[in-house]
Amino acid sequence: MKATPTITKTERAGRWLGRMWHGVARRETRAIHWLAAKGLPAGVGRLLLWGLKFGVLGALMITGFWIVGFLLVGTLVVWAALNSNDASEAEPEWREGHSGFGLYDKNEWRHDMGDPDDP
């Protein structure tokens, strides 16, 4: 057994998060005491801080919703642009038209060379 145990990265991250949480809780308690010193009851101060927390959480959720919505719409637009067949409609294609079998565009104009009456 080692004399000094090694601390893993996850344990270090957990300790850091714990210190952060403890600091936030300490500042929250100081804010409640400051509001109580200004004449506001402590219960109302706690209620105000909870309202502030829920307001921030709601704003983050709304922001996240809109970001996800924009990303989803952008993804759908890119997918539709990549899967559209507009270029193939503009190109002439081989088919039977008013002048016989040949290379026709979408306006029924024949593009291949040759006389349609030749056998």
N, CA and C atoms as an extended XYZ file, in Angstrom:
357
Properties=species:S:1:pos:R:3:atomname:S:1:resname:S:1:resid:I:1 pbc="F F F"
N         0.839       -1.174        0.000 N   MET     1
C         0.000        0.000        0.000 CA  MET     1
C         0.889        1.245        0.000 C   MET     1
N         0.491        2.215       -0.820 N   LYS     2
C         1.289        3.434       -0.923 CA  LYS     2
C         1.089        4.314        0.318 C   LYS     2
N         2.100        5.098        0.601 N   ALA     3
C         2.006        6.018        1.732 CA  ALA     3
C         1.068        7.180        1.398 C   ALA     3
N         1.102        7.629        0.141 N   THR     4
C         0.211        8.711       -0.282 CA  THR     4
C        -0.692        8.175       -1.398 C   THR     4
N        -1.982        8.114       -1.148 N   PRO     5
C        -2.882        7.588       -2.192 CA  PRO     5
C        -2.980        8.570       -3.364 C   PRO     5
N        -3.161        7.999       -4.555 N   THR     6
C        -3.298        8.850       -5.737 CA  THR     6
C        -4.757        9.281       -5.882 C   THR     6
N        -4.938       10.491       -6.329 N   ILE     7
C        -6.278       11.040       -6.534 CA  ILE     7
C        -6.562       10.993       -8.027 C   ILE     7
N        -7.663       10.358       -8.385 N   THR     8
C        -8.010       10.243       -9.798 CA  THR     8
C        -8.581       11.557      -10.316 C   THR     8
N        -8.672       11.646      -11.631 N   LYS     9
C        -9.218       12.865      -12.238 CA  LYS     9
C       -10.684       13.054      -11.890 C   LYS     9
N       -11.427       11.967      -11.818 N   THR    10
C       -12.848       12.097      -11.481 CA  THR    10
C       -13.034       12.558      -10.043 C   THR    10
N       -12.184       12.058       -9.138 N   GLU    11
C       -12.272       12.506       -7.748 CA  GLU    11
C       -11.897       13.987       -7.637 C   GLU    11
N       -10.884       14.392       -8.386 N   ARG    12
C       -10.483       15.798       -8.382 CA  ARG    12
C       -11.600       16.686       -8.929 C   ARG    12
N       -12.261       16.215      -10.018 N   ALA    13
C       -13.378       16.982      -10.588 CA  ALA    13
C       -14.538       17.056       -9.601 C   ALA    13
N       -14.806       15.947       -8.904 N   GLY    14
C       -15.875       15.950       -7.908 CA  GLY    14
C       -15.594       16.900       -6.764 C   GLY    14
N       -14.350       16.924       -6.318 N   ARG    15
C       -13.984       17.862       -5.246 CA  ARG    15
C       -14.125       19.311       -5.724 C   ARG    15
N       -13.723       19.571       -6.973 N   TRP    16
C       -13.844       20.926       -7.514 CA  TRP    16
C       -15.312       21.344       -7.591 C   TRP    16
N       -16.171       20.435       -8.090 N   LEU    17
C       -17.605       20.744       -8.151 CA  LEU    17
C       -18.195       20.943       -6.752 C   LEU    17
N       -17.731       20.154       -5.792 N   GLY    18
C       -18.199       20.314       -4.416 CA  GLY    18
C       -17.814       21.671       -3.840 C   GLY    18
N       -16.582       22.111       -4.108 N   ARG    19
C       -16.162       23.440       -3.643 CA  ARG    19
C       -16.983       24.539       -4.309 C   ARG    19
N       -17.264       24.360       -5.610 N   MET    20
C       -18.081       25.355       -6.311 CA  MET    20
C       -19.479       25.420       -5.701 C   MET    20
N       -20.086       24.254       -5.461 N   TRP    21
C       -21.435       24.202       -4.893 CA  TRP    21
C       -21.449       24.818       -3.496 C   TRP    21
N       -20.430       24.518       -2.708 N   HIS    22
C       -20.350       25.076       -1.363 CA  HIS    22
C       -20.220       26.602       -1.427 C   HIS    22
N       -19.443       27.109       -2.376 N   GLY    23
C       -19.306       28.559       -2.531 CA  GLY    23
C       -20.614       29.217       -2.936 C   GLY    23
N       -21.349       28.584       -3.837 N   VAL    24
C       -22.643       29.139       -4.258 CA  VAL    24
C       -23.610       29.135       -3.093 C   VAL    24
N       -23.646       28.049       -2.319 N   ALA    25
C       -24.550       27.974       -1.158 CA  ALA    25
C       -24.182       29.032       -0.124 C   ALA    25
N       -22.893       29.260        0.069 N   ARG    26
C       -22.451       30.273        1.030 CA  ARG    26
C       -22.872       31.671        0.579 C   ARG    26
N       -22.730       31.950       -0.727 N   ARG    27
C       -23.156       33.261       -1.226 CA  ARG    27
C       -24.677       33.426       -1.150 C   ARG    27
N       -25.396       32.339       -1.363 N   GLU    28
C       -26.857       32.398       -1.251 CA  GLU    28
C       -27.270       32.716        0.191 C   GLU    28
N       -26.608       32.087        1.144 N   THR    29
C       -26.900       32.371        2.550 CA  THR    29
C       -26.567       33.821        2.879 C   THR    29
N       -25.439       34.325        2.364 N   ARG    30
C       -25.087       35.725        2.600 CA  ARG    30
C       -26.127       36.660        1.992 C   ARG    30
N       -26.658       36.303        0.801 N   ALA    31
C       -27.675       37.141        0.164 CA  ALA    31
C       -28.960       37.151        0.987 C   ALA    31
N       -29.335       35.998        1.536 N   ILE    32
C       -30.543       35.942        2.372 CA  ILE    32
C       -30.353       36.790        3.624 C   ILE    32
N       -29.192       36.705        4.237 N   HIS    33
C       -28.919       37.523        5.429 CA  HIS    33
C       -28.889       39.015        5.076 C   HIS    33
N       -28.360       39.367        3.920 N   TRP    34
C       -28.326       40.772        3.499 CA  TRP    34
C       -29.748       41.284        3.288 C   TRP    34
N       -30.596       40.468        2.636 N   LEU    35
C       -31.986       40.871        2.450 CA  LEU    35
C       -32.707       40.985        3.784 C   LEU    35
N       -32.395       40.084        4.736 N   ALA    36
C       -33.012       40.158        6.062 CA  ALA    36
C       -32.558       41.415        6.791 C   ALA    36
N       -31.306       41.820        6.595 N   ALA    37
C       -30.812       43.044        7.226 CA  ALA    37
C       -31.502       44.272        6.639 C   ALA    37
N       -31.968       44.199        5.379 N   LYS    38
C       -32.678       45.310        4.758 CA  LYS    38
C       -34.147       45.345        5.154 C   LYS    38
N       -34.608       44.353        5.951 N   GLY    39
C       -35.979       44.366        6.438 CA  GLY    39
C       -36.885       43.325        5.800 C   GLY    39
N       -36.369       42.485        4.927 N   LEU    40
C       -37.175       41.463        4.263 CA  LEU    40
C       -37.096       40.175        5.088 C   LEU    40
N       -38.229       39.517        5.352 N   PRO    41
C       -38.160       38.257        6.097 CA  PRO    41
C       -37.319       37.212        5.354 C   PRO    41
N       -36.695       36.316        6.116 N   ALA    42
C       -35.786       35.319        5.542 CA  ALA    42
C       -36.537       34.376        4.602 C   ALA    42
N       -37.767       34.019        4.927 N   GLY    43
C       -38.552       33.135        4.061 CA  GLY    43
C       -38.826       33.769        2.709 C   GLY    43
N       -39.106       35.059        2.710 N   VAL    44
C       -39.350       35.767        1.446 CA  VAL    44
C       -38.046       35.851        0.645 C   VAL    44
N       -36.932       36.040        1.333 N   GLY    45
C       -35.631       36.075        0.650 CA  GLY    45
C       -35.320       34.746       -0.018 C   GLY    45
N       -35.587       33.639        0.696 N   ARG    46
C       -35.381       32.316        0.091 CA  ARG    46
C       -36.295       32.121       -1.116 C   ARG    46
N       -37.539       32.578       -0.976 N   LEU    47
C       -38.498       32.458       -2.084 CA  LEU    47
C       -38.034       33.261       -3.295 C   LEU    47
N       -37.502       34.462       -3.071 N   LEU    48
C       -36.980       35.268       -4.172 CA  LEU    48
C       -35.798       34.578       -4.864 C   LEU    48
N       -34.905       33.985       -4.083 N   LEU    49
C       -33.757       33.305       -4.683 CA  LEU    49
C       -34.199       32.063       -5.455 C   LEU    49
N       -35.204       31.334       -4.951 N   TRP    50
C       -35.727       30.197       -5.704 CA  TRP    50
C       -36.381       30.662       -6.999 C   TRP    50
N       -37.103       31.778       -6.928 N   GLY    51
C       -37.697       32.339       -8.150 CA  GLY    51
C       -36.626       32.733       -9.158 C   GLY    51
N       -35.525       33.297       -8.662 N   LEU    52
C       -34.413       33.658       -9.538 CA  LEU    52
C       -33.802       32.406      -10.186 C   LEU    52
N       -33.633       31.347       -9.388 N   LYS    53
C       -33.078       30.096       -9.927 CA  LYS    53
C       -33.989       29.515      -11.012 C   LYS    53
N       -35.293       29.489      -10.742 N   PHE    54
C       -36.227       28.959      -11.738 CA  PHE    54
C       -36.299       29.834      -12.978 C   PHE    54
N       -36.168       31.143      -12.799 N   GLY    55
C       -36.141       32.046      -13.955 CA  GLY    55
C       -34.933       31.793      -14.845 C   GLY    55
N       -33.768       31.623      -14.226 N   VAL    56
C       -32.554       31.334      -14.991 CA  VAL    56
C       -32.681       29.979      -15.678 C   VAL    56
N       -33.211       28.979      -14.963 N   LEU    57
C       -33.397       27.658      -15.565 CA  LEU    57
C       -34.359       27.723      -16.748 C   LEU    57
N       -35.455       28.472      -16.598 N   GLY    58
C       -36.407       28.625      -17.703 CA  GLY    58
C       -35.786       29.326      -18.904 C   GLY    58
N       -34.994       30.361      -18.648 N   ALA    59
C       -34.337       31.069      -19.754 CA  ALA    59
C       -33.359       30.150      -20.479 C   ALA    59
N       -32.624       29.334      -19.729 N   LEU    60
C       -31.702       28.384      -20.362 CA  LEU    60
C       -32.456       27.338      -21.180 C   LEU    60
N       -33.590       26.879      -20.670 N   MET    61
C       -34.367       25.876      -21.403 CA  MET    61
C       -34.945       26.468      -22.690 C   MET    61
N       -35.447       27.691      -22.628 N   ILE    62
C       -35.994       28.330      -23.826 CA  ILE    62
C       -34.890       28.560      -24.856 C   ILE    62
N       -33.731       29.014      -24.388 N   THR    63
C       -32.606       29.225      -25.297 CA  THR    63
C       -32.178       27.911      -25.943 C   THR    63
N       -32.098       26.866      -25.150 N   GLY    64
C       -31.735       25.560      -25.693 CA  GLY    64
C       -32.754       25.052      -26.700 C   GLY    64
N       -34.040       25.283      -26.415 N   PHE    65
C       -35.094       24.873      -27.340 CA  PHE    65
C       -34.927       25.563      -28.684 C   PHE    65
N       -34.672       26.873      -28.672 N   TRP    66
C       -34.532       27.604      -29.930 CA  TRP    66
C       -33.261       27.201      -30.673 C   TRP    66
N       -32.188       26.947      -29.962 N   ILE    67
C       -30.953       26.517      -30.619 CA  ILE    67
C       -31.167       25.167      -31.291 C   ILE    67
N       -31.797       24.245      -30.585 N   VAL    68
C       -32.073       22.928      -31.179 CA  VAL    68
C       -33.016       23.071      -32.366 C   VAL    68
N       -34.010       23.942      -32.251 N   GLY    69
C       -34.934       24.167      -33.364 CA  GLY    69
C       -34.229       24.705      -34.599 C   GLY    69
N       -33.358       25.683      -34.413 N   PHE    70
C       -32.620       26.238      -35.554 CA  PHE    70
C       -31.690       25.197      -36.172 C   PHE    70
N       -31.039       24.400      -35.333 N   LEU    71
C       -30.168       23.350      -35.865 CA  LEU    71
C       -30.964       22.307      -36.638 C   LEU    71
N       -32.142       21.960      -36.136 N   LEU    72
C       -32.980       20.983      -36.825 CA  LEU    72
C       -33.460       21.517      -38.170 C   LEU    72
N       -33.916       22.764      -38.198 N   VAL    73
C       -34.367       23.364      -39.457 CA  VAL    73
C       -33.201       23.482      -40.435 C   VAL    73
N       -32.040       23.896      -39.951 N   GLY    74
C       -30.859       23.994      -40.814 CA  GLY    74
C       -30.464       22.640      -41.387 C   GLY    74
N       -30.529       21.602      -40.563 N   THR    75
C       -30.212       20.255      -41.034 CA  THR    75
C       -31.202       19.815      -42.104 C   THR    75
N       -32.481       20.084      -41.890 N   LEU    76
C       -33.495       19.707      -42.882 CA  LEU    76
C       -33.314       20.467      -44.190 C   LEU    76
N       -32.954       21.742      -44.123 N   VAL    77
C       -32.736       22.530      -45.340 CA  VAL    77
C       -31.537       21.986      -46.117 C   VAL    77
N       -30.465       21.679      -45.408 N   VAL    78
C       -29.278       21.140      -46.084 CA  VAL    78
C       -29.599       19.782      -46.693 C   VAL    78
N       -30.316       18.935      -45.952 N   TRP    79
C       -30.674       17.615      -46.474 CA  TRP    79
C       -31.549       17.743      -47.718 C   TRP    79
N       -32.531       18.666      -47.686 N   ALA    80
C       -33.399       18.858      -48.843 CA  ALA    80
C       -32.608       19.393      -50.037 C   ALA    80
N       -31.659       20.276      -49.780 N   ALA    81
C       -30.849       20.816      -50.876 CA  ALA    81
C       -29.968       19.737      -51.500 C   ALA    81
N       -29.444       18.849      -50.678 N   LEU    82
C       -28.582       17.790      -51.207 CA  LEU    82
C       -29.369       16.715      -51.949 C   LEU    82
N       -30.628       16.518      -51.580 N   ASN    83
C       -31.431       15.458      -52.187 CA  ASN    83
C       -32.402       15.959      -53.248 C   ASN    83
N       -32.298       17.213      -53.641 N   SER    84
C       -33.207       17.716      -54.672 CA  SER    84
C       -32.732       17.281      -56.048 C   SER    84
N       -33.662       17.113      -56.973 N   ASN    85
C       -33.346       16.667      -58.327 CA  ASN    85
C       -33.582       17.780      -59.342 C   ASN    85
N       -33.355       19.009      -58.959 N   ASP    86
C       -33.579       20.134      -59.864 CA  ASP    86
C       -32.629       20.090      -61.053 C   ASP    86
N       -31.413       19.659      -60.863 N   ALA    87
C       -30.434       19.623      -61.953 CA  ALA    87
C       -30.824       18.587      -62.999 C   ALA    87
N       -31.423       17.481      -62.575 N   SER    88
C       -31.780       16.452      -63.542 CA  SER    88
C       -32.974       16.880      -64.396 C   SER    88
N       -33.828       17.756      -63.888 N   GLU    89
C       -34.967       18.234      -64.677 CA  GLU    89
C       -34.522       19.172      -65.797 C   GLU    89
N       -33.430       19.885      -65.600 N   ALA    90
C       -32.966       20.835      -66.600 CA  ALA    90
C       -32.198       20.135      -67.723 C   ALA    90
N       -31.698       18.950      -67.467 N   GLU    91
C       -30.919       18.239      -68.474 CA  GLU    91
C       -31.848       17.523      -69.450 C   GLU    91
N       -31.461       17.464      -70.710 N   PRO    92
C       -32.276       16.729      -71.684 CA  PRO    92
C       -32.242       15.222      -71.401 C   PRO    92
N       -33.300       14.525      -71.830 N   GLU    93
C       -33.357       13.093      -71.613 CA  GLU    93
C       -33.853       12.389      -72.877 C   GLU    93
N       -33.479       11.127      -73.011 N   TRP    94
C       -33.887       10.324      -74.162 CA  TRP    94
C       -35.310        9.819      -73.937 C   TRP    94
N       -36.218       10.151      -74.888 N   ARG    95
C       -37.598        9.678      -74.794 CA  ARG    95
C       -38.312        9.858      -76.131 C   ARG    95
N       -39.519        9.371      -76.190 N   GLU    96
C       -40.365        9.497      -77.381 CA  GLU    96
C       -41.076       10.840      -77.298 C   GLU    96
N       -40.894       11.688      -78.310 N   GLY    97
C       -41.522       13.003      -78.332 CA  GLY    97
C       -42.312       13.225      -79.601 C   GLY    97
N       -42.662       14.474      -79.891 N   HIS    98
C       -43.485       14.806      -81.059 CA  HIS    98
C       -42.740       14.573      -82.372 C   HIS    98
N       -41.409       14.524      -82.342 N   SER    99
C       -40.628       14.264      -83.554 CA  SER    99
C       -39.987       12.880      -83.518 C   SER    99
N       -40.554       11.962      -82.767 N   GLY   100
C       -39.997       10.618      -82.660 CA  GLY   100
C       -39.065       10.503      -81.471 C   GLY   100
N       -38.392        9.354      -81.398 N   PHE   101
C       -37.481        9.103      -80.283 CA  PHE   101
C       -36.251        9.988      -80.424 C   PHE   101
N       -35.851       10.635      -79.300 N   GLY   102
C       -34.685       11.504      -79.348 CA  GLY   102
C       -34.378       12.115      -78.004 C   GLY   102
N       -33.502       13.094      -78.017 N   LEU   103
C       -33.050       13.775      -76.812 CA  LEU   103
C       -33.867       15.060      -76.651 C   LEU   103
N       -34.795       15.080      -75.677 N   TYR   104
C       -35.697       16.208      -75.475 CA  TYR   104
C       -35.425       16.873      -74.131 C   TYR   104
N       -35.639       18.211      -74.088 N   ASP   105
C       -35.559       18.920      -72.815 CA  ASP   105
C       -36.962       19.037      -72.236 C   ASP   105
N       -37.114       19.765      -71.114 N   LYS   106
C       -38.418       19.846      -70.457 CA  LYS   106
C       -39.422       20.677      -71.247 C   LYS   106
N       -38.969       21.475      -72.215 N   ASN   107
C       -39.868       22.279      -73.044 CA  ASN   107
C       -40.242       21.579      -74.348 C   ASN   107
N       -39.959       20.294      -74.438 N   GLU   108
C       -40.277       19.468      -75.615 CA  GLU   108
C       -39.461       19.855      -76.850 C   GLU   108
N       -38.284       20.418      -76.679 N   TRP   109
C       -37.395       20.720      -77.797 CA  TRP   109
C       -36.424       19.570      -77.962 C   TRP   109
N       -36.264       19.113      -79.189 N   ARG   110
C       -35.359       18.014      -79.481 CA  ARG   110
C       -33.942       18.564      -79.679 C   ARG   110
N       -32.950       17.933      -79.040 N   HIS   111
C       -31.582       18.424      -79.070 CA  HIS   111
C       -30.635       17.547      -79.873 C   HIS   111
N       -30.999       16.334      -80.198 N   ASP   112
C       -30.077       15.483      -80.935 CA  ASP   112
C       -30.100       15.849      -82.422 C   ASP   112
N       -29.005       15.598      -83.061 N   MET   113
C       -28.875       15.955      -84.469 CA  MET   113
C       -29.507       14.877      -85.332 C   MET   113
N       -29.865       15.257      -86.511 N   GLY   114
C       -30.402       14.279      -87.454 CA  GLY   114
C       -31.798       14.655      -87.886 C   GLY   114
N       -32.194       14.134      -89.011 N   ASP   115
C       -33.520       14.384      -89.555 CA  ASP   115
C       -34.464       13.296      -89.030 C   ASP   115
N       -35.590       13.675      -88.451 N   PRO   116
C       -36.492       12.651      -87.913 CA  PRO   116
C       -37.125       11.780      -89.017 C   PRO   116
N       -37.071       12.235      -90.307 N   ASP   117
C       -37.657       11.438      -91.389 CA  ASP   117
C       -36.693       10.404      -91.945 C   ASP   117
N       -35.398       10.482      -91.560 N   ASP   118
C       -34.425        9.483      -92.037 CA  ASP   118
C       -34.683        8.151      -91.336 C   ASP   118
N       -34.560        7.039      -92.104 N   PRO   119
C       -34.766        5.725      -91.471 CA  PRO   119
C       -33.595        5.282      -90.655 C   PRO   119
